[in-house]
Amino acid sequence: MSASATSDGKQFRAAAAPLFIFLIGLGVPLFIATAMLKYGSRLDWWSVAKGAAFMVPAGVIVSVLACLLLPVRLSPAGIHAQSIWGLPSFVRWTDIKEAREFKLFNLRWLRLYSSAGPTVTWVALFQSHAGEFKLEMLKLAPPESPVLVHLK
């Protein structure tokens, strides 16, 4: 972390719908494939259907929890988000030496590399208020910031 995080600035939360789609779209086929590999022809389809149906409320709960527990705060000083491990991470606008986009199916993330330390800050680009998030980034980021290249 390059500086202590402050509570000023505007807080944004990731959108739950793309997370839910990702979890169900990846989880259900993997669950069915695993059950087919394990049980083969003895597969009880009723049990598989109940297990897949259980994944829907579980996906809702996990999506909502992730959105609530992993916010992004944009302030005039910098960006407060999370590391890859979900721990709080803060990077000053002036300390961002590189920004790389990371796509995982339908989820877009921005990895911010700081010149002040080895911590990589991950910013979810699938925000619930995407337009407002983009405008706030454009307003706060310096003109030479590598973050601006990835705002589409």
C-alpha positions as protocol buffer text, in pm:
chain_id: "A"
residue {
  index: 1
  type: MET
  ca { x: 0 y: 0 z: 0 }
}
residue {
  index: 2
  type: SER
  ca { x: 137 y: 332 z: -101 }
}
residue {
  index: 3
  type: ALA
  ca { x: -57 y: 548 z: 144 }
}
residue {
  index: 4
  type: SER
  ca { x: -313 y: 518 z: 414 }
}
residue {
  index: 5
  type: ALA
  ca { x: -666 y: 497 z: 282 }
}
residue {
  index: 6
  type: THR
  ca { x: -915 y: 764 z: 371 }
}
residue {
  index: 7
  type: SER
  ca { x: -1291 y: 749 z: 397 }
}
residue {
  index: 8
  type: ASP
  ca { x: -1348 y: 1046 z: 166 }
}
residue {
  index: 9
  type: GLY
  ca { x: -1450 y: 995 z: -193 }
}
residue {
  index: 10
  type: LYS
  ca { x: -1730 y: 808 z: -358 }
}
residue {
  index: 11
  type: GLN
  ca { x: -1795 y: 438 z: -297 }
}
residue {
  index: 12
  type: PHE
  ca { x: -1909 y: 203 z: -572 }
}
residue {
  index: 13
  type: ARG
  ca { x: -2020 y: -159 z: -563 }
}
residue {
  index: 14
  type: ALA
  ca { x: -1990 y: -423 z: -832 }
}
residue {
  index: 15
  type: ALA
  ca { x: -2306 y: -534 z: -1006 }
}
residue {
  index: 16
  type: ALA
  ca { x: -2448 y: -858 z: -867 }
}
residue {
  index: 17
  type: ALA
  ca { x: -2607 y: -978 z: -1193 }
}
residue {
  index: 18
  type: PRO
  ca { x: -2279 y: -1039 z: -1385 }
}
residue {
  index: 19
  type: LEU
  ca { x: -2135 y: -1219 z: -1082 }
}
residue {
  index: 20
  type: PHE
  ca { x: -2446 y: -1437 z: -1056 }
}
residue {
  index: 21
  type: ILE
  ca { x: -2437 y: -1518 z: -1429 }
}
residue {
  index: 22
  type: PHE
  ca { x: -2068 y: -1608 z: -1399 }
}
residue {
  index: 23
  type: LEU
  ca { x: -2123 y: -1833 z: -1095 }
}
residue {
  index: 24
  type: ILE
  ca { x: -2424 y: -2017 z: -1242 }
}
residue {
  index: 25
  type: GLY
  ca { x: -2287 y: -2030 z: -1597 }
}
residue {
  index: 26
  type: LEU
  ca { x: -1966 y: -2189 z: -1477 }
}
residue {
  index: 27
  type: GLY
  ca { x: -2088 y: -2373 z: -1167 }
}
residue {
  index: 28
  type: VAL
  ca { x: -2382 y: -2572 z: -1301 }
}
residue {
  index: 29
  type: PRO
  ca { x: -2198 y: -2724 z: -1602 }
}
residue {
  index: 30
  type: LEU
  ca { x: -1897 y: -2808 z: -1382 }
}
residue {
  index: 31
  type: PHE
  ca { x: -2126 y: -2967 z: -1123 }
}
residue {
  index: 32
  type: ILE
  ca { x: -2303 y: -3179 z: -1386 }
}
residue {
  index: 33
  type: ALA
  ca { x: -1975 y: -3279 z: -1554 }
}
residue {
  index: 34
  type: THR
  ca { x: -1824 y: -3378 z: -1218 }
}
residue {
  index: 35
  type: ALA
  ca { x: -2131 y: -3586 z: -1128 }
}
residue {
  index: 36
  type: MET
  ca { x: -2121 y: -3758 z: -1469 }
}
residue {
  index: 37
  type: LEU
  ca { x: -1751 y: -3837 z: -1435 }
}
residue {
  index: 38
  type: LYS
  ca { x: -1793 y: -3971 z: -1083 }
}
residue {
  index: 39
  type: TYR
  ca { x: -2110 y: -4179 z: -1127 }
}
residue {
  index: 40
  type: GLY
  ca { x: -2119 y: -4252 z: -1500 }
}
residue {
  index: 41
  type: SER
  ca { x: -2423 y: -4456 z: -1600 }
}
residue {
  index: 42
  type: ARG
  ca { x: -2542 y: -4487 z: -1238 }
}
residue {
  index: 43
  type: LEU
  ca { x: -2610 y: -4113 z: -1228 }
}
residue {
  index: 44
  type: ASP
  ca { x: -2932 y: -4019 z: -1050 }
}
residue {
  index: 45
  type: TRP
  ca { x: -3060 y: -3724 z: -1254 }
}
residue {
  index: 46
  type: TRP
  ca { x: -3311 y: -3622 z: -988 }
}
residue {
  index: 47
  type: SER
  ca { x: -3030 y: -3568 z: -736 }
}
residue {
  index: 48
  type: VAL
  ca { x: -2828 y: -3377 z: -994 }
}
residue {
  index: 49
  type: ALA
  ca { x: -3127 y: -3152 z: -1068 }
}
residue {
  index: 50
  type: LYS
  ca { x: -3176 y: -3081 z: -696 }
}
residue {
  index: 51
  type: GLY
  ca { x: -2807 y: -3002 z: -658 }
}
residue {
  index: 52
  type: ALA
  ca { x: -2810 y: -2768 z: -959 }
}
residue {
  index: 53
  type: ALA
  ca { x: -3127 y: -2600 z: -827 }
}
residue {
  index: 54
  type: PHE
  ca { x: -2956 y: -2544 z: -491 }
}
residue {
  index: 55
  type: MET
  ca { x: -2681 y: -2355 z: -672 }
}
residue {
  index: 56
  type: VAL
  ca { x: -2923 y: -2077 z: -774 }
}
residue {
  index: 57
  type: PRO
  ca { x: -2991 y: -1940 z: -423 }
}
residue {
  index: 58
  type: ALA
  ca { x: -2629 y: -2004 z: -329 }
}
residue {
  index: 59
  type: GLY
  ca { x: -2520 y: -1802 z: -634 }
}
residue {
  index: 60
  type: VAL
  ca { x: -2748 y: -1515 z: -531 }
}
residue {
  index: 61
  type: ILE
  ca { x: -2607 y: -1515 z: -177 }
}
residue {
  index: 62
  type: VAL
  ca { x: -2243 y: -1527 z: -291 }
}
residue {
  index: 63
  type: SER
  ca { x: -2300 y: -1254 z: -552 }
}
residue {
  index: 64
  type: VAL
  ca { x: -2466 y: -1019 z: -305 }
}
residue {
  index: 65
  type: LEU
  ca { x: -2200 y: -1082 z: -39 }
}
residue {
  index: 66
  type: ALA
  ca { x: -1919 y: -1016 z: -287 }
}
residue {
  index: 67
  type: CYS
  ca { x: -2081 y: -689 z: -393 }
}
residue {
  index: 68
  type: LEU
  ca { x: -2129 y: -577 z: -34 }
}
residue {
  index: 69
  type: LEU
  ca { x: -1789 y: -684 z: 97 }
}
residue {
  index: 70
  type: LEU
  ca { x: -1570 y: -575 z: -196 }
}
residue {
  index: 71
  type: PRO
  ca { x: -1647 y: -208 z: -266 }
}
residue {
  index: 72
  type: VAL
  ca { x: -1433 y: 36 z: -464 }
}
residue {
  index: 73
  type: ARG
  ca { x: -1378 y: 388 z: -330 }
}
residue {
  index: 74
  type: LEU
  ca { x: -1259 y: 662 z: -563 }
}
residue {
  index: 75
  type: SER
  ca { x: -1117 y: 969 z: -394 }
}
residue {
  index: 76
  type: PRO
  ca { x: -902 y: 1264 z: -504 }
}
residue {
  index: 77
  type: ALA
  ca { x: -607 y: 1087 z: -338 }
}
residue {
  index: 78
  type: GLY
  ca { x: -646 y: 753 z: -516 }
}
residue {
  index: 79
  type: ILE
  ca { x: -832 y: 424 z: -542 }
}
residue {
  index: 80
  type: HIS
  ca { x: -920 y: 205 z: -247 }
}
residue {
  index: 81
  type: ALA
  ca { x: -1015 y: -148 z: -358 }
}
residue {
  index: 82
  type: GLN
  ca { x: -884 y: -500 z: -286 }
}
residue {
  index: 83
  type: SER
  ca { x: -585 y: -716 z: -353 }
}
residue {
  index: 84
  type: ILE
  ca { x: -628 y: -1056 z: -520 }
}
residue {
  index: 85
  type: TRP
  ca { x: -682 y: -1203 z: -172 }
}
residue {
  index: 86
  type: GLY
  ca { x: -967 y: -962 z: -94 }
}
residue {
  index: 87
  type: LEU
  ca { x: -760 y: -757 z: 149 }
}
residue {
  index: 88
  type: PRO
  ca { x: -793 y: -377 z: 142 }
}
residue {
  index: 89
  type: SER
  ca { x: -552 y: -207 z: -94 }
}
residue {
  index: 90
  type: PHE
  ca { x: -498 y: 162 z: -164 }
}
residue {
  index: 91
  type: VAL
  ca { x: -302 y: 314 z: -450 }
}
residue {
  index: 92
  type: ARG
  ca { x: -248 y: 685 z: -516 }
}
residue {
  index: 93
  type: TRP
  ca { x: -332 y: 817 z: -861 }
}
residue {
  index: 94
  type: THR
  ca { x: 28 y: 933 z: -905 }
}
residue {
  index: 95
  type: ASP
  ca { x: 169 y: 595 z: -798 }
}
residue {
  index: 96
  type: ILE
  ca { x: -15 y: 393 z: -1065 }
}
residue {
  index: 97
  type: LYS
  ca { x: 264 y: 290 z: -1301 }
}
residue {
  index: 98
  type: GLU
  ca { x: 65 y: 37 z: -1503 }
}
residue {
  index: 99
  type: ALA
  ca { x: -295 y: -75 z: -1549 }
}
residue {
  index: 100
  type: ARG
  ca { x: -383 y: -406 z: -1711 }
}
residue {
  index: 101
  type: GLU
  ca { x: -727 y: -538 z: -1796 }
}
residue {
  index: 102
  type: PHE
  ca { x: -819 y: -890 z: -1689 }
}
residue {
  index: 103
  type: LYS
  ca { x: -1124 y: -1066 z: -1833 }
}
residue {
  index: 104
  type: LEU
  ca { x: -1276 y: -1377 z: -1682 }
}
residue {
  index: 105
  type: PHE
  ca { x: -1566 y: -1473 z: -1910 }
}
residue {
  index: 106
  type: ASN
  ca { x: -1815 y: -1186 z: -1858 }
}
residue {
  index: 107
  type: LEU
  ca { x: -1627 y: -1012 z: -1573 }
}
residue {
  index: 108
  type: ARG
  ca { x: -1380 y: -728 z: -1645 }
}
residue {
  index: 109
  type: TRP
  ca { x: -1124 y: -628 z: -1385 }
}
residue {
  index: 110
  type: LEU
  ca { x: -852 y: -366 z: -1386 }
}
residue {
  index: 111
  type: ARG
  ca { x: -524 y: -459 z: -1219 }
}
residue {
  index: 112
  type: LEU
  ca { x: -338 y: -153 z: -1092 }
}
residue {
  index: 113
  type: TYR
  ca { x: 36 y: -184 z: -1037 }
}
residue {
  index: 114
  type: SER
  ca { x: 187 y: 67 z: -798 }
}
residue {
  index: 115
  type: SER
  ca { x: 535 y: 214 z: -820 }
}
residue {
  index: 116
  type: ALA
  ca { x: 536 y: 237 z: -439 }
}
residue {
  index: 117
  type: GLY
  ca { x: 505 y: -134 z: -362 }
}
residue {
  index: 118
  type: PRO
  ca { x: 443 y: -487 z: -483 }
}
residue {
  index: 119
  type: THR
  ca { x: 69 y: -492 z: -406 }
}
residue {
  index: 120
  type: VAL
  ca { x: -163 y: -516 z: -707 }
}
residue {
  index: 121
  type: THR
  ca { x: -499 y: -349 z: -661 }
}
residue {
  index: 122
  type: TRP
  ca { x: -795 y: -510 z: -838 }
}
residue {
  index: 123
  type: VAL
  ca { x: -1083 y: -288 z: -949 }
}
residue {
  index: 124
  type: ALA
  ca { x: -1405 y: -444 z: -1078 }
}
residue {
  index: 125
  type: LEU
  ca { x: -1516 y: -269 z: -1397 }
}
residue {
  index: 126
  type: PHE
  ca { x: -1863 y: -432 z: -1386 }
}
residue {
  index: 127
  type: GLN
  ca { x: -2008 y: -171 z: -1151 }
}
residue {
  index: 128
  type: SER
  ca { x: -2376 y: -138 z: -1066 }
}
residue {
  index: 129
  type: HIS
  ca { x: -2359 y: 230 z: -1166 }
}
residue {
  index: 130
  type: ALA
  ca { x: -2115 y: 194 z: -1453 }
}
residue {
  index: 131
  type: GLY
  ca { x: -2175 y: 535 z: -1609 }
}
residue {
  index: 132
  type: GLU
  ca { x: -2131 y: 721 z: -1282 }
}
residue {
  index: 133
  type: PHE
  ca { x: -1822 y: 511 z: -1202 }
}
residue {
  index: 134
  type: LYS
  ca { x: -1665 y: 596 z: -1538 }
}
residue {
  index: 135
  type: LEU
  ca { x: -1739 y: 969 z: -1499 }
}
residue {
  index: 136
  type: GLU
  ca { x: -1587 y: 971 z: -1151 }
}
residue {
  index: 137
  type: MET
  ca { x: -1273 y: 794 z: -1278 }
}
residue {
  index: 138
  type: LEU
  ca { x: -1242 y: 1043 z: -1564 }
}
residue {
  index: 139
  type: LYS
  ca { x: -1285 y: 1331 z: -1320 }
}
residue {
  index: 140
  type: LEU
  ca { x: -1034 y: 1211 z: -1061 }
}
residue {
  index: 141
  type: ALA
  ca { x: -761 y: 1040 z: -1264 }
}
residue {
  index: 142
  type: PRO
  ca { x: -474 y: 1258 z: -1387 }
}
residue {
  index: 143
  type: PRO
  ca { x: -460 y: 1303 z: -1767 }
}
residue {
  index: 144
  type: GLU
  ca { x: -150 y: 1081 z: -1799 }
}
residue {
  index: 145
  type: SER
  ca { x: -293 y: 798 z: -1586 }
}
residue {
  index: 146
  type: PRO
  ca { x: -276 y: 450 z: -1745 }
}
residue {
  index: 147
  type: VAL
  ca { x: -623 y: 382 z: -1601 }
}
residue {
  index: 148
  type: LEU
  ca { x: -790 y: 607 z: -1858 }
}
residue {
  index: 149
  type: VAL
  ca { x: -695 y: 378 z: -2148 }
}
residue {
  index: 150
  type: HIS
  ca { x: -915 y: 98 z: -2010 }
}
residue {
  index: 151
  type: LEU
  ca { x: -1235 y: 297 z: -1952 }
}
residue {
  index: 152
  type: LYS
  ca { x: -1465 y: 198 z: -2237 }
}
